[in-house]
Amino acid sequence: RVQVLESGGDLVQAGGSLRLSCTVSGLTFNAYAMRWFRQARGKEREGISCIDRLGVLRHYADSVKGRFTISRDNTKNTLYLQMDSLNPEDSAKYYCAAHSRFGCSDSWTTGPDNYWGQGTQVTVSS
């Protein structure tokens, strides 16, 4: 059974940093490109970053480019998202997803995904 577990969400002040983690079990982690997406209350889901199977190619949405860094450790079956210079507009529930066995697709910002977790809440206060 595949399990995707996000952690690291918290309440932080504007300008602060957080590091999210996502641990995956039940599948061959290094066989999948992985992505992070987020959803704020009352807003549409937003794909924010994608990383290929080996951690070489990384993609970012314009809204987070230069502030967020995606990475992965295939020896630990774990995906990370380092978030710096946070602002209140970053407040959302953040989800990790096993995106594709063929790399980050041209439509990576919208998915589709094979598996995803329950999310971790990030709240940025002004």
C-alpha angles and dihedrals in degrees: 000000000000117000125188115186124184123195142165101071116141147145111280136169122250110276092030132117139236135182118214123200131198122194119196129196136172096045138065097270097195090054092069137070105226132211142187123221132173139204126199121201110279093007136100122263112270125204107218109172144004133190129192125239095270097039094246103111117052130180130195137190114242090245092066104025111129093015105059128054125196121204140158140207109208092188088063099035087235135137122200138199118195109199120194134174091024119193132189091262087067091065107119145106109281122214133193120212140186095231112181145337088224101059130264105332125224086255096047092132090066102031138194100216134192098211136002139174138238094266137235124250121240118189122183117195123207 
